[in-house]
Amino acid sequence: MADRAHQGVPHPAPPIHVHEAPLTLAYLRNTTAVAKMGAIILPPVPAFYLKPVNLTEIIEQIASRAVDGLKICDPMARQWHPLSSG
């Protein structure tokens, strides 16, 4: 009985902490809107699991993923293979 009474009481939402992602509500709404219209959202996130050795490899991987998303040529981006990652 006490449990049921407890469920009817509004509770404050738990705090959500987002680190290294300063996203505003306007940005999130706009991103959602363009995604609903068919846009592909491709954040430039480095693929550290591929163990890049310098900034050039990071930039090339991000650019290759963008070109791959356009499907204008054969895939160029390096893929992760769990058995060979060491």
C-alpha positions in Angstrom: 0.0 0.0 0.0 2.8 2.4 0.9 4.4 1.5 -2.4 1.3 2.5 -4.4 1.1 5.8 -2.6 4.7 6.5 -3.3 4.2 5.9 -7.0 1.5 8.6 -7.2 3.8 11.3 -5.9 5.7 13.3 -8.5 9.5 13.0 -8.1 12.1 15.4 -9.4 14.0 14.2 -12.4 17.5 12.9 -11.7 20.3 15.2 -12.8 21.8 14.3 -16.2 25.4 15.2 -16.7 26.7 15.5 -20.2 30.5 15.8 -20.5 32.3 17.3 -23.4 29.1 17.8 -25.3 27.8 21.4 -24.9 24.5 20.8 -26.8 21.7 23.3 -26.4 18.1 22.5 -26.5 17.8 24.5 -29.8 20.6 22.5 -31.3 19.0 19.2 -30.3 15.6 20.3 -31.7 17.1 21.4 -35.0 19.2 18.2 -35.3 16.1 16.1 -34.7 14.1 18.2 -37.2 16.6 17.7 -40.0 17.0 14.0 -39.2 13.2 13.6 -39.6 13.5 15.3 -43.0 16.1 12.6 -44.0 19.4 14.2 -43.3 22.2 12.0 -42.1 23.8 13.3 -38.9 27.5 12.6 -38.9 29.3 14.1 -35.9 33.1 14.2 -36.5 34.0 11.7 -33.8 37.5 10.3 -33.9 37.7 6.5 -34.2 40.2 6.0 -31.5 39.6 2.2 -31.6 41.5 2.2 -34.9 44.5 3.5 -32.9 45.5 6.5 -35.1 49.1 7.5 -34.7 48.7 11.2 -35.6 46.1 13.9 -36.3 46.2 13.3 -40.1 44.9 9.8 -39.7 42.1 11.0 -37.5 41.1 13.7 -40.1 41.4 11.2 -42.9 39.1 8.7 -41.1 36.4 11.3 -40.4 36.6 12.6 -44.0 36.5 9.0 -45.4 33.4 8.3 -43.3 31.7 11.4 -44.7 32.5 10.4 -48.3 31.3 6.8 -47.6 28.0 8.2 -46.4 27.5 9.9 -49.7 27.9 6.6 -51.5 29.7 8.2 -54.5 32.5 5.6 -54.6 33.6 2.4 -53.0 34.0 2.6 -49.2 37.3 4.2 -48.1 37.1 4.4 -44.3 39.0 1.9 -42.3 36.8 -0.6 -40.5 37.2 -2.0 -37.1 37.8 -5.8 -36.9 37.7 -7.0 -33.3 40.0 -10.0 -33.8 42.8 -7.9 -35.3 42.7 -4.9 -32.9 45.3 -6.4 -30.5 
